[in-house]
Amino acid sequence: MPGDLPSLFRFQLDPEANRMAAFTVADPSDRAAFDARRQRLLDDPGIVSRTVLLGGEDTGYAAARGETVEEYVLVLR
C-alpha cells in the first residue's frame, strides 16, 4: 500500500534488519531507488503486495505448555 511506504523505508534503514536479511540493496538510504522499485512492484498486476501489521497483543491458552501465554496478533493489509 502506498501509505505504508514511509514505514517500510524506515525498516530498510535499520542496520540490524539489514544484517539479518543478508540480501539487501546496495544503498539502503537511497530513497529514490526505494520509491522506484516499490512503484514497479505496485504497478505490476501479477504481484500481490501485502503489509504485515502488528494488530495488537493478546493472551491465549497454550495446551502444549499448560499455561496462558502472551501472543502477537499479525494482520495482513
mmJSON file of the N, C-alpha and C atoms, coordinates in Angstrom:
{"data_MODEL":{"atom_site":{
"group_PDB":["ATOM","ATOM","ATOM","ATOM","ATOM","ATOM","ATOM","ATOM","ATOM","ATOM","ATOM","ATOM","ATOM","ATOM","ATOM","ATOM","ATOM","ATOM","ATOM","ATOM","ATOM","ATOM","ATOM","ATOM","ATOM","ATOM","ATOM","ATOM","ATOM","ATOM","ATOM","ATOM","ATOM","ATOM","ATOM","ATOM","ATOM","ATOM","ATOM","ATOM","ATOM","ATOM","ATOM","ATOM","ATOM","ATOM","ATOM","ATOM","ATOM","ATOM","ATOM","ATOM","ATOM","ATOM","ATOM","ATOM","ATOM","ATOM","ATOM","ATOM","ATOM","ATOM","ATOM","ATOM","ATOM","ATOM","ATOM","ATOM","ATOM","ATOM","ATOM","ATOM","ATOM","ATOM","ATOM","ATOM","ATOM","ATOM","ATOM","ATOM","ATOM","ATOM","ATOM","ATOM","ATOM","ATOM","ATOM","ATOM","ATOM","ATOM","ATOM","ATOM","ATOM","ATOM","ATOM","ATOM","ATOM","ATOM","ATOM","ATOM","ATOM","ATOM","ATOM","ATOM","ATOM","ATOM","ATOM","ATOM","ATOM","ATOM","ATOM","ATOM","ATOM","ATOM","ATOM","ATOM","ATOM","ATOM","ATOM","ATOM","ATOM","ATOM","ATOM","ATOM","ATOM","ATOM","ATOM","ATOM","ATOM","ATOM","ATOM","ATOM","ATOM","ATOM","ATOM","ATOM","ATOM","ATOM","ATOM","ATOM","ATOM","ATOM","ATOM","ATOM","ATOM","ATOM","ATOM","ATOM","ATOM","ATOM","ATOM","ATOM","ATOM","ATOM","ATOM","ATOM","ATOM","ATOM","ATOM","ATOM","ATOM","ATOM","ATOM","ATOM","ATOM","ATOM","ATOM","ATOM","ATOM","ATOM","ATOM","ATOM","ATOM","ATOM","ATOM","ATOM","ATOM","ATOM","ATOM","ATOM","ATOM","ATOM","ATOM","ATOM","ATOM","ATOM","ATOM","ATOM","ATOM","ATOM","ATOM","ATOM","ATOM","ATOM","ATOM","ATOM","ATOM","ATOM","ATOM","ATOM","ATOM","ATOM","ATOM","ATOM","ATOM","ATOM","ATOM","ATOM","ATOM","ATOM","ATOM","ATOM","ATOM","ATOM","ATOM","ATOM","ATOM","ATOM","ATOM","ATOM","ATOM","ATOM","ATOM","ATOM","ATOM","ATOM","ATOM","ATOM","ATOM","ATOM","ATOM"],
"id":[1,2,3,4,5,6,7,8,9,10,11,12,13,14,15,16,17,18,19,20,21,22,23,24,25,26,27,28,29,30,31,32,33,34,35,36,37,38,39,40,41,42,43,44,45,46,47,48,49,50,51,52,53,54,55,56,57,58,59,60,61,62,63,64,65,66,67,68,69,70,71,72,73,74,75,76,77,78,79,80,81,82,83,84,85,86,87,88,89,90,91,92,93,94,95,96,97,98,99,100,101,102,103,104,105,106,107,108,109,110,111,112,113,114,115,116,117,118,119,120,121,122,123,124,125,126,127,128,129,130,131,132,133,134,135,136,137,138,139,140,141,142,143,144,145,146,147,148,149,150,151,152,153,154,155,156,157,158,159,160,161,162,163,164,165,166,167,168,169,170,171,172,173,174,175,176,177,178,179,180,181,182,183,184,185,186,187,188,189,190,191,192,193,194,195,196,197,198,199,200,201,202,203,204,205,206,207,208,209,210,211,212,213,214,215,216,217,218,219,220,221,222,223,224,225,226,227,228,229,230,231],
"type_symbol":["N","C","C","N","C","C","N","C","C","N","C","C","N","C","C","N","C","C","N","C","C","N","C","C","N","C","C","N","C","C","N","C","C","N","C","C","N","C","C","N","C","C","N","C","C","N","C","C","N","C","C","N","C","C","N","C","C","N","C","C","N","C","C","N","C","C","N","C","C","N","C","C","N","C","C","N","C","C","N","C","C","N","C","C","N","C","C","N","C","C","N","C","C","N","C","C","N","C","C","N","C","C","N","C","C","N","C","C","N","C","C","N","C","C","N","C","C","N","C","C","N","C","C","N","C","C","N","C","C","N","C","C","N","C","C","N","C","C","N","C","C","N","C","C","N","C","C","N","C","C","N","C","C","N","C","C","N","C","C","N","C","C","N","C","C","N","C","C","N","C","C","N","C","C","N","C","C","N","C","C","N","C","C","N","C","C","N","C","C","N","C","C","N","C","C","N","C","C","N","C","C","N","C","C","N","C","C","N","C","C","N","C","C","N","C","C","N","C","C","N","C","C","N","C","C","N","C","C","N","C","C"],
"label_atom_id":["N","CA","C","N","CA","C","N","CA","C","N","CA","C","N","CA","C","N","CA","C","N","CA","C","N","CA","C","N","CA","C","N","CA","C","N","CA","C","N","CA","C","N","CA","C","N","CA","C","N","CA","C","N","CA","C","N","CA","C","N","CA","C","N","CA","C","N","CA","C","N","CA","C","N","CA","C","N","CA","C","N","CA","C","N","CA","C","N","CA","C","N","CA","C","N","CA","C","N","CA","C","N","CA","C","N","CA","C","N","CA","C","N","CA","C","N","CA","C","N","CA","C","N","CA","C","N","CA","C","N","CA","C","N","CA","C","N","CA","C","N","CA","C","N","CA","C","N","CA","C","N","CA","C","N","CA","C","N","CA","C","N","CA","C","N","CA","C","N","CA","C","N","CA","C","N","CA","C","N","CA","C","N","CA","C","N","CA","C","N","CA","C","N","CA","C","N","CA","C","N","CA","C","N","CA","C","N","CA","C","N","CA","C","N","CA","C","N","CA","C","N","CA","C","N","CA","C","N","CA","C","N","CA","C","N","CA","C","N","CA","C","N","CA","C","N","CA","C","N","CA","C","N","CA","C","N","CA","C","N","CA","C","N","CA","C","N","CA","C"],
"label_alt_id":[null,null,null,null,null,null,null,null,null,null,null,null,null,null,null,null,null,null,null,null,null,null,null,null,null,null,null,null,null,null,null,null,null,null,null,null,null,null,null,null,null,null,null,null,null,null,null,null,null,null,null,null,null,null,null,null,null,null,null,null,null,null,null,null,null,null,null,null,null,null,null,null,null,null,null,null,null,null,null,null,null,null,null,null,null,null,null,null,null,null,null,null,null,null,null,null,null,null,null,null,null,null,null,null,null,null,null,null,null,null,null,null,null,null,null,null,null,null,null,null,null,null,null,null,null,null,null,null,null,null,null,null,null,null,null,null,null,null,null,null,null,null,null,null,null,null,null,null,null,null,null,null,null,null,null,null,null,null,null,null,null,null,null,null,null,null,null,null,null,null,null,null,null,null,null,null,null,null,null,null,null,null,null,null,null,null,null,null,null,null,null,null,null,null,null,null,null,null,null,null,null,null,null,null,null,null,null,null,null,null,null,null,null,null,null,null,null,null,null,null,null,null,null,null,null,null,null,null,null,null,null],
"label_comp_id":["MET","MET","MET","PRO","PRO","PRO","GLY","GLY","GLY","ASP","ASP","ASP","LEU","LEU","LEU","PRO","PRO","PRO","SER","SER","SER","LEU","LEU","LEU","PHE","PHE","PHE","ARG","ARG","ARG","PHE","PHE","PHE","GLN","GLN","GLN","LEU","LEU","LEU","ASP","ASP","ASP","PRO","PRO","PRO","GLU","GLU","GLU","ALA","ALA","ALA","ASN","ASN","ASN","ARG","ARG","ARG","MET","MET","MET","ALA","ALA","ALA","ALA","ALA","ALA","PHE","PHE","PHE","THR","THR","THR","VAL","VAL","VAL","ALA","ALA","ALA","ASP","ASP","ASP","PRO","PRO","PRO","SER","SER","SER","ASP","ASP","ASP","ARG","ARG","ARG","ALA","ALA","ALA","ALA","ALA","ALA","PHE","PHE","PHE","ASP","ASP","ASP","ALA","ALA","ALA","ARG","ARG","ARG","ARG","ARG","ARG","GLN","GLN","GLN","ARG","ARG","ARG","LEU","LEU","LEU","LEU","LEU","LEU","ASP","ASP","ASP","ASP","ASP","ASP","PRO","PRO","PRO","GLY","GLY","GLY","ILE","ILE","ILE","VAL","VAL","VAL","SER","SER","SER","ARG","ARG","ARG","THR","THR","THR","VAL","VAL","VAL","LEU","LEU","LEU","LEU","LEU","LEU","GLY","GLY","GLY","GLY","GLY","GLY","GLU","GLU","GLU","ASP","ASP","ASP","THR","THR","THR","GLY","GLY","GLY","TYR","TYR","TYR","ALA","ALA","ALA","ALA","ALA","ALA","ALA","ALA","ALA","ARG","ARG","ARG","GLY","GLY","GLY","GLU","GLU","GLU","THR","THR","THR","VAL","VAL","VAL","GLU","GLU","GLU","GLU","GLU","GLU","TYR","TYR","TYR","VAL","VAL","VAL","LEU","LEU","LEU","VAL","VAL","VAL","LEU","LEU","LEU","ARG","ARG","ARG"],
"label_asym_id":["A","A","A","A","A","A","A","A","A","A","A","A","A","A","A","A","A","A","A","A","A","A","A","A","A","A","A","A","A","A","A","A","A","A","A","A","A","A","A","A","A","A","A","A","A","A","A","A","A","A","A","A","A","A","A","A","A","A","A","A","A","A","A","A","A","A","A","A","A","A","A","A","A","A","A","A","A","A","A","A","A","A","A","A","A","A","A","A","A","A","A","A","A","A","A","A","A","A","A","A","A","A","A","A","A","A","A","A","A","A","A","A","A","A","A","A","A","A","A","A","A","A","A","A","A","A","A","A","A","A","A","A","A","A","A","A","A","A","A","A","A","A","A","A","A","A","A","A","A","A","A","A","A","A","A","A","A","A","A","A","A","A","A","A","A","A","A","A","A","A","A","A","A","A","A","A","A","A","A","A","A","A","A","A","A","A","A","A","A","A","A","A","A","A","A","A","A","A","A","A","A","A","A","A","A","A","A","A","A","A","A","A","A","A","A","A","A","A","A","A","A","A","A","A","A","A","A","A","A","A","A"],
"label_entity_id":["1","1","1","1","1","1","1","1","1","1","1","1","1","1","1","1","1","1","1","1","1","1","1","1","1","1","1","1","1","1","1","1","1","1","1","1","1","1","1","1","1","1","1","1","1","1","1","1","1","1","1","1","1","1","1","1","1","1","1","1","1","1","1","1","1","1","1","1","1","1","1","1","1","1","1","1","1","1","1","1","1","1","1","1","1","1","1","1","1","1","1","1","1","1","1","1","1","1","1","1","1","1","1","1","1","1","1","1","1","1","1","1","1","1","1","1","1","1","1","1","1","1","1","1","1","1","1","1","1","1","1","1","1","1","1","1","1","1","1","1","1","1","1","1","1","1","1","1","1","1","1","1","1","1","1","1","1","1","1","1","1","1","1","1","1","1","1","1","1","1","1","1","1","1","1","1","1","1","1","1","1","1","1","1","1","1","1","1","1","1","1","1","1","1","1","1","1","1","1","1","1","1","1","1","1","1","1","1","1","1","1","1","1","1","1","1","1","1","1","1","1","1","1","1","1","1","1","1","1","1","1"],
"label_seq_id":[1,1,1,2,2,2,3,3,3,4,4,4,5,5,5,6,6,6,7,7,7,8,8,8,9,9,9,10,10,10,11,11,11,12,12,12,13,13,13,14,14,14,15,15,15,16,16,16,17,17,17,18,18,18,19,19,19,20,20,20,21,21,21,22,22,22,23,23,23,24,24,24,25,25,25,26,26,26,27,27,27,28,28,28,29,29,29,30,30,30,31,31,31,32,32,32,33,33,33,34,34,34,35,35,35,36,36,36,37,37,37,38,38,38,39,39,39,40,40,40,41,41,41,42,42,42,43,43,43,44,44,44,45,45,45,46,46,46,47,47,47,48,48,48,49,49,49,50,50,50,51,51,51,52,52,52,53,53,53,54,54,54,55,55,55,56,56,56,57,57,57,58,58,58,59,59,59,60,60,60,61,61,61,62,62,62,63,63,63,64,64,64,65,65,65,66,66,66,67,67,67,68,68,68,69,69,69,70,70,70,71,71,71,72,72,72,73,73,73,74,74,74,75,75,75,76,76,76,77,77,77],
"pdbx_PDB_ins_code":[null,null,null,null,null,null,null,null,null,null,null,null,null,null,null,null,null,null,null,null,null,null,null,null,null,null,null,null,null,null,null,null,null,null,null,null,null,null,null,null,null,null,null,null,null,null,null,null,null,null,null,null,null,null,null,null,null,null,null,null,null,null,null,null,null,null,null,null,null,null,null,null,null,null,null,null,null,null,null,null,null,null,null,null,null,null,null,null,null,null,null,null,null,null,null,null,null,null,null,null,null,null,null,null,null,null,null,null,null,null,null,null,null,null,null,null,null,null,null,null,null,null,null,null,null,null,null,null,null,null,null,null,null,null,null,null,null,null,null,null,null,null,null,null,null,null,null,null,null,null,null,null,null,null,null,null,null,null,null,null,null,null,null,null,null,null,null,null,null,null,null,null,null,null,null,null,null,null,null,null,null,null,null,null,null,null,null,null,null,null,null,null,null,null,null,null,null,null,null,null,null,null,null,null,null,null,null,null,null,null,null,null,null,null,null,null,null,null,null,null,null,null,null,null,null,null,null,null,null,null,null],
"Cartn_x":[0.84,0.0,0.887,0.574,1.412,1.574,0.551,0.644,1.625,1.987,2.928,4.387,4.628,5.998,6.92,6.486,7.397,7.856,6.949,7.324,8.265,7.967,8.822,10.221,10.306,11.622,12.396,11.72,12.401,12.932,12.161,12.649,13.916,13.939,15.094,16.344,16.185,17.328,17.91,17.206,17.64,18.847,20.015,21.217,21.055,20.378,20.199,19.288,18.266,17.382,18.156,19.026,19.844,20.789,21.364,22.267,21.505,20.321,19.529,19.036,18.663,18.139,19.236,20.454,21.632,21.615,20.54,20.48,19.665,20.361,19.701,20.178,19.648,20.074,21.445,22.138,23.484,23.492,22.509,22.447,21.056,20.862,19.538,19.0,19.859,19.402,18.968,19.023,18.649,17.126,16.485,15.014,14.458,15.138,14.648,14.626,15.675,15.726,14.65,14.455,13.417,12.047,11.74,10.441,10.228,11.272,11.154,10.874,11.592,11.375,9.98,9.57,8.235,7.15,7.344,6.347,6.237,7.387,7.355,6.566,6.772,6.049,4.554,4.211,2.797,2.089,2.825,2.24,2.089,2.749,2.715,1.466,0.515,-0.725,-0.502,0.649,0.937,1.466,1.701,2.238,1.165,0.94,0.024,0.885,0.759,1.586,0.772,1.314,0.648,1.654,1.177,1.999,1.513,2.438,2.08,2.097,0.982,0.854,0.716,1.286,1.076,-0.279,-1.241,-2.601,-2.847,-1.913,-2.1,-1.528,-1.698,-1.244,-2.453,-2.322,-3.42,-2.804,-3.634,-3.178,-4.07,-3.521,-4.291,-3.698,-4.524,-4.076,-3.301,-2.066,-1.227,-1.238,-1.97,-2.128,-0.79,0.117,1.415,2.231,2.002,2.726,1.927,0.62,-0.223,-0.374,-0.261,-0.36,-0.844,-1.257,-1.639,-0.368,-0.271,0.919,0.507,1.433,1.216,1.455,0.698,0.865,0.684,1.297,1.131,0.174,-0.74,-1.707,-1.238,-0.939,-0.472,-1.617,-1.717,-2.791,-2.181,-2.66,-2.235,-3.112,-2.458,-3.223,-2.857],
"Cartn_y":[-1.174,0.0,1.24,2.203,3.409,4.103,4.077,4.718,4.045,2.806,2.067,2.348,3.005,3.182,3.911,4.973,5.61,4.65,3.83,2.858,1.8,1.301,0.288,0.826,2.09,2.688,2.798,3.169,3.231,1.853,0.802,-0.554,-0.843,-0.396,-0.635,0.05,1.112,1.849,1.203,0.247,-0.363,-1.276,-0.958,-1.763,-3.218,-3.458,-4.83,-5.614,-4.962,-5.626,-5.98,-5.096,-5.38,-6.543,-6.599,-7.696,-9.024,-9.023,-10.247,-10.679,-9.716,-10.035,-10.575,-10.112,-10.548,-10.092,-10.311,-9.917,-8.642,-7.531,-6.226,-5.396,-4.211,-3.289,-2.715,-2.221,-1.691,-0.486,0.4,1.614,1.753,1.257,1.318,2.734,3.731,5.106,5.812,5.152,5.758,5.723,6.792,6.845,6.817,7.462,7.47,6.047,5.273,3.886,3.046,3.262,2.56,2.845,4.135,4.526,3.95,3.971,3.455,1.954,1.232,-0.22,-0.532,0.139,-0.109,0.239,1.309,1.692,0.63,0.074,-1.013,-2.204,-2.527,-3.64,-3.351,-2.132,-1.764,-1.729,-1.382,-1.286,-2.647,-3.676,-4.998,-5.748,-6.002,-6.68,-8.125,-8.696,-10.064,-10.21,-9.087,-9.116,-8.696,-9.527,-9.187,-8.686,-7.427,-6.798,-6.624,-7.126,-7.003,-6.543,-5.881,-5.439,-6.151,-6.69,-7.334,-6.275,-6.13,-5.153,-5.873,-5.305,-5.821,-5.302,-6.213,-5.818,-5.676,-6.08,-5.944,-7.113,-7.119,-8.207,-8.842,-10.117,-10.854,-11.96,-12.702,-13.884,-15.04,-16.224,-17.413,-18.613,-19.617,-20.825,-21.69,-22.042,-22.911,-24.296,-25.21,-26.557,-27.268,-27.084,-27.76,-27.298,-26.081,-25.546,-25.667,-25.856,-25.937,-24.611,-23.517,-22.189,-21.157,-20.022,-18.9,-18.151,-17.831,-17.146,-15.858,-14.915,-13.694,-14.002,-13.341,-13.547,-12.228,-12.156,-11.0,-11.38,-10.484,-10.714,-9.933,-10.665,-10.028,-9.986,-8.874,-8.672,-8.342,-9.001,-8.644,-7.515,-6.504,-5.375,-5.23],
"Cartn_z":[0.0,0.0,0.0,-0.809,-0.862,0.484,1.313,2.625,3.571,3.266,4.104,3.747,2.625,2.148,3.119,3.781,4.743,5.846,6.35,7.386,6.828,5.632,5.026,4.763,4.348,4.118,5.427,6.504,7.809,8.213,7.922,8.209,7.423,6.174,5.315,5.851,6.607,7.148,8.405,8.99,10.24,10.01,10.604,10.376,10.812,11.92,12.383,11.443,10.916,9.955,8.692,8.247,7.068,7.326,8.511,8.841,8.841,9.412,9.491,8.109,7.262,5.935,5.019,5.205,4.446,2.986,2.254,0.849,0.734,0.677,0.682,-0.498,-0.612,-1.664,-1.311,-2.331,-2.11,-1.176,-1.351,-0.536,0.076,1.292,1.917,2.097,2.091,2.319,1.034,-0.107,-1.391,-1.545,-1.131,-1.145,-2.564,-3.511,-4.897,-5.465,-5.203,-5.685,-5.0,-3.712,-2.962,-3.563,-3.776,-4.328,-5.725,-6.561,-7.925,-7.917,-7.074,-7.005,-6.481,-5.432,-4.88,-5.887,-6.641,-7.641,-8.725,-9.159,-10.148,-9.6,-8.327,-7.729,-7.626,-7.23,-7.1,-8.449,-9.509,-10.842,-11.529,-11.035,-11.661,-11.195,-12.112,-11.701,-11.278,-11.588,-11.213,-9.793,-9.131,-7.775,-6.791,-5.796,-4.717,-3.566,-3.256,-2.226,-0.958,0.132,1.422,2.459,3.468,4.582,5.838,6.599,7.858,8.944,9.61,10.683,12.018,13.021,14.365,14.819,14.879,15.191,16.688,17.504,18.925,19.68,20.966,21.824,22.464,22.739,23.339,24.203,24.864,25.587,25.182,25.26,24.933,25.638,25.821,26.494,25.509,25.847,25.037,25.673,25.049,25.618,25.772,24.813,24.883,26.088,26.522,27.68,28.976,28.83,30.004,30.723,29.962,30.584,29.573,30.087,29.246,28.846,27.569,27.064,26.357,26.298,25.527,24.063,23.191,21.754,21.024,19.852,18.979,17.868,17.552,16.506,15.282,14.189,12.96,11.962,11.244,10.284,8.935,7.863,6.515,6.011,5.481,4.929,3.488],
"occupancy":[1.0,1.0,1.0,1.0,1.0,1.0,1.0,1.0,1.0,1.0,1.0,1.0,1.0,1.0,1.0,1.0,1.0,1.0,1.0,1.0,1.0,1.0,1.0,1.0,1.0,1.0,1.0,1.0,1.0,1.0,1.0,1.0,1.0,1.0,1.0,1.0,1.0,1.0,1.0,1.0,1.0,1.0,1.0,1.0,1.0,1.0,1.0,1.0,1.0,1.0,1.0,1.0,1.0,1.0,1.0,1.0,1.0,1.0,1.0,1.0,1.0,1.0,1.0,1.0,1.0,1.0,1.0,1.0,1.0,1.0,1.0,1.0,1.0,1.0,1.0,1.0,1.0,1.0,1.0,1.0,1.0,1.0,1.0,1.0,1.0,1.0,1.0,1.0,1.0,1.0,1.0,1.0,1.0,1.0,1.0,1.0,1.0,1.0,1.0,1.0,1.0,1.0,1.0,1.0,1.0,1.0,1.0,1.0,1.0,1.0,1.0,1.0,1.0,1.0,1.0,1.0,1.0,1.0,1.0,1.0,1.0,1.0,1.0,1.0,1.0,1.0,1.0,1.0,1.0,1.0,1.0,1.0,1.0,1.0,1.0,1.0,1.0,1.0,1.0,1.0,1.0,1.0,1.0,1.0,1.0,1.0,1.0,1.0,1.0,1.0,1.0,1.0,1.0,1.0,1.0,1.0,1.0,1.0,1.0,1.0,1.0,1.0,1.0,1.0,1.0,1.0,1.0,1.0,1.0,1.0,1.0,1.0,1.0,1.0,1.0,1.0,1.0,1.0,1.0,1.0,1.0,1.0,1.0,1.0,1.0,1.0,1.0,1.0,1.0,1.0,1.0,1.0,1.0,1.0,1.0,1.0,1.0,1.0,1.0,1.0,1.0,1.0,1.0,1.0,1.0,1.0,1.0,1.0,1.0,1.0,1.0,1.0,1.0,1.0,1.0,1.0,1.0,1.0,1.0,1.0,1.0,1.0,1.0,1.0,1.0,1.0,1.0,1.0,1.0,1.0,1.0],
"B_iso_or_equiv":[0.0,0.0,0.0,0.0,0.0,0.0,0.0,0.0,0.0,0.0,0.0,0.0,0.0,0.0,0.0,0.0,0.0,0.0,0.0,0.0,0.0,0.0,0.0,0.0,0.0,0.0,0.0,0.0,0.0,0.0,0.0,0.0,0.0,0.0,0.0,0.0,0.0,0.0,0.0,0.0,0.0,0.0,0.0,0.0,0.0,0.0,0.0,0.0,0.0,0.0,0.0,0.0,0.0,0.0,0.0,0.0,0.0,0.0,0.0,0.0,0.0,0.0,0.0,0.0,0.0,0.0,0.0,0.0,0.0,0.0,0.0,0.0,0.0,0.0,0.0,0.0,0.0,0.0,0.0,0.0,0.0,0.0,0.0,0.0,0.0,0.0,0.0,0.0,0.0,0.0,0.0,0.0,0.0,0.0,0.0,0.0,0.0,0.0,0.0,0.0,0.0,0.0,0.0,0.0,0.0,0.0,0.0,0.0,0.0,0.0,0.0,0.0,0.0,0.0,0.0,0.0,0.0,0.0,0.0,0.0,0.0,0.0,0.0,0.0,0.0,0.0,0.0,0.0,0.0,0.0,0.0,0.0,0.0,0.0,0.0,0.0,0.0,0.0,0.0,0.0,0.0,0.0,0.0,0.0,0.0,0.0,0.0,0.0,0.0,0.0,0.0,0.0,0.0,0.0,0.0,0.0,0.0,0.0,0.0,0.0,0.0,0.0,0.0,0.0,0.0,0.0,0.0,0.0,0.0,0.0,0.0,0.0,0.0,0.0,0.0,0.0,0.0,0.0,0.0,0.0,0.0,0.0,0.0,0.0,0.0,0.0,0.0,0.0,0.0,0.0,0.0,0.0,0.0,0.0,0.0,0.0,0.0,0.0,0.0,0.0,0.0,0.0,0.0,0.0,0.0,0.0,0.0,0.0,0.0,0.0,0.0,0.0,0.0,0.0,0.0,0.0,0.0,0.0,0.0,0.0,0.0,0.0,0.0,0.0,0.0,0.0,0.0,0.0,0.0,0.0,0.0],
"pdbx_formal_charge":[null,null,null,null,null,null,null,null,null,null,null,null,null,null,null,null,null,null,null,null,null,null,null,null,null,null,null,null,null,null,null,null,null,null,null,null,null,null,null,null,null,null,null,null,null,null,null,null,null,null,null,null,null,null,null,null,null,null,null,null,null,null,null,null,null,null,null,null,null,null,null,null,null,null,null,null,null,null,null,null,null,null,null,null,null,null,null,null,null,null,null,null,null,null,null,null,null,null,null,null,null,null,null,null,null,null,null,null,null,null,null,null,null,null,null,null,null,null,null,null,null,null,null,null,null,null,null,null,null,null,null,null,null,null,null,null,null,null,null,null,null,null,null,null,null,null,null,null,null,null,null,null,null,null,null,null,null,null,null,null,null,null,null,null,null,null,null,null,null,null,null,null,null,null,null,null,null,null,null,null,null,null,null,null,null,null,null,null,null,null,null,null,null,null,null,null,null,null,null,null,null,null,null,null,null,null,null,null,null,null,null,null,null,null,null,null,null,null,null,null,null,null,null,null,null,null,null,null,null,null,null],
"auth_seq_id":[1,1,1,2,2,2,3,3,3,4,4,4,5,5,5,6,6,6,7,7,7,8,8,8,9,9,9,10,10,10,11,11,11,12,12,12,13,13,13,14,14,14,15,15,15,16,16,16,17,17,17,18,18,18,19,19,19,20,20,20,21,21,21,22,22,22,23,23,23,24,24,24,25,25,25,26,26,26,27,27,27,28,28,28,29,29,29,30,30,30,31,31,31,32,32,32,33,33,33,34,34,34,35,35,35,36,36,36,37,37,37,38,38,38,39,39,39,40,40,40,41,41,41,42,42,42,43,43,43,44,44,44,45,45,45,46,46,46,47,47,47,48,48,48,49,49,49,50,50,50,51,51,51,52,52,52,53,53,53,54,54,54,55,55,55,56,56,56,57,57,57,58,58,58,59,59,59,60,60,60,61,61,61,62,62,62,63,63,63,64,64,64,65,65,65,66,66,66,67,67,67,68,68,68,69,69,69,70,70,70,71,71,71,72,72,72,73,73,73,74,74,74,75,75,75,76,76,76,77,77,77],
"auth_comp_id":["MET","MET","MET","PRO","PRO","PRO","GLY","GLY","GLY","ASP","ASP","ASP","LEU","LEU","LEU","PRO","PRO","PRO","SER","SER","SER","LEU","LEU","LEU","PHE","PHE","PHE","ARG","ARG","ARG","PHE","PHE","PHE","GLN","GLN","GLN","LEU","LEU","LEU","ASP","ASP","ASP","PRO","PRO","PRO","GLU","GLU","GLU","ALA","ALA","ALA","ASN","ASN","ASN","ARG","ARG","ARG","MET","MET","MET","ALA","ALA","ALA","ALA","ALA","ALA","PHE","PHE","PHE","THR","THR","THR","VAL","VAL","VAL","ALA","ALA","ALA","ASP","ASP","ASP","PRO","PRO","PRO","SER","SER","SER","ASP","ASP","ASP","ARG","ARG","ARG","ALA","ALA","ALA","ALA","ALA","ALA","PHE","PHE","PHE","ASP","ASP","ASP","ALA","ALA","ALA","ARG","ARG","ARG","ARG","ARG","ARG","GLN","GLN","GLN","ARG","ARG","ARG","LEU","LEU","LEU","LEU","LEU","LEU","ASP","ASP","ASP","ASP","ASP","ASP","PRO","PRO","PRO","GLY","GLY","GLY","ILE","ILE","ILE","VAL","VAL","VAL","SER","SER","SER","ARG","ARG","ARG","THR","THR","THR","VAL","VAL","VAL","LEU","LEU","LEU","LEU","LEU","LEU","GLY","GLY","GLY","GLY","GLY","GLY","GLU","GLU","GLU","ASP","ASP","ASP","THR","THR","THR","GLY","GLY","GLY","TYR","TYR","TYR","ALA","ALA","ALA","ALA","ALA","ALA","ALA","ALA","ALA","ARG","ARG","ARG","GLY","GLY","GLY","GLU","GLU","GLU","THR","THR","THR","VAL","VAL","VAL","GLU","GLU","GLU","GLU","GLU","GLU","TYR","TYR","TYR","VAL","VAL","VAL","LEU","LEU","LEU","VAL","VAL","VAL","LEU","LEU","LEU","ARG","ARG","ARG"],
"auth_asym_id":["A","A","A","A","A","A","A","A","A","A","A","A","A","A","A","A","A","A","A","A","A","A","A","A","A","A","A","A","A","A","A","A","A","A","A","A","A","A","A","A","A","A","A","A","A","A","A","A","A","A","A","A","A","A","A","A","A","A","A","A","A","A","A","A","A","A","A","A","A","A","A","A","A","A","A","A","A","A","A","A","A","A","A","A","A","A","A","A","A","A","A","A","A","A","A","A","A","A","A","A","A","A","A","A","A","A","A","A","A","A","A","A","A","A","A","A","A","A","A","A","A","A","A","A","A","A","A","A","A","A","A","A","A","A","A","A","A","A","A","A","A","A","A","A","A","A","A","A","A","A","A","A","A","A","A","A","A","A","A","A","A","A","A","A","A","A","A","A","A","A","A","A","A","A","A","A","A","A","A","A","A","A","A","A","A","A","A","A","A","A","A","A","A","A","A","A","A","A","A","A","A","A","A","A","A","A","A","A","A","A","A","A","A","A","A","A","A","A","A","A","A","A","A","A","A","A","A","A","A","A","A"],
"auth_atom_id":["N","CA","C","N","CA","C","N","CA","C","N","CA","C","N","CA","C","N","CA","C","N","CA","C","N","CA","C","N","CA","C","N","CA","C","N","CA","C","N","CA","C","N","CA","C","N","CA","C","N","CA","C","N","CA","C","N","CA","C","N","CA","C","N","CA","C","N","CA","C","N","CA","C","N","CA","C","N","CA","C","N","CA","C","N","CA","C","N","CA","C","N","CA","C","N","CA","C","N","CA","C","N","CA","C","N","CA","C","N","CA","C","N","CA","C","N","CA","C","N","CA","C","N","CA","C","N","CA","C","N","CA","C","N","CA","C","N","CA","C","N","CA","C","N","CA","C","N","CA","C","N","CA","C","N","CA","C","N","CA","C","N","CA","C","N","CA","C","N","CA","C","N","CA","C","N","CA","C","N","CA","C","N","CA","C","N","CA","C","N","CA","C","N","CA","C","N","CA","C","N","CA","C","N","CA","C","N","CA","C","N","CA","C","N","CA","C","N","CA","C","N","CA","C","N","CA","C","N","CA","C","N","CA","C","N","CA","C","N","CA","C","N","CA","C","N","CA","C","N","CA","C","N","CA","C","N","CA","C","N","CA","C","N","CA","C","N","CA","C"],
"pdbx_PDB_model_num":[1,1,1,1,1,1,1,1,1,1,1,1,1,1,1,1,1,1,1,1,1,1,1,1,1,1,1,1,1,1,1,1,1,1,1,1,1,1,1,1,1,1,1,1,1,1,1,1,1,1,1,1,1,1,1,1,1,1,1,1,1,1,1,1,1,1,1,1,1,1,1,1,1,1,1,1,1,1,1,1,1,1,1,1,1,1,1,1,1,1,1,1,1,1,1,1,1,1,1,1,1,1,1,1,1,1,1,1,1,1,1,1,1,1,1,1,1,1,1,1,1,1,1,1,1,1,1,1,1,1,1,1,1,1,1,1,1,1,1,1,1,1,1,1,1,1,1,1,1,1,1,1,1,1,1,1,1,1,1,1,1,1,1,1,1,1,1,1,1,1,1,1,1,1,1,1,1,1,1,1,1,1,1,1,1,1,1,1,1,1,1,1,1,1,1,1,1,1,1,1,1,1,1,1,1,1,1,1,1,1,1,1,1,1,1,1,1,1,1,1,1,1,1,1,1,1,1,1,1,1,1]
}}}
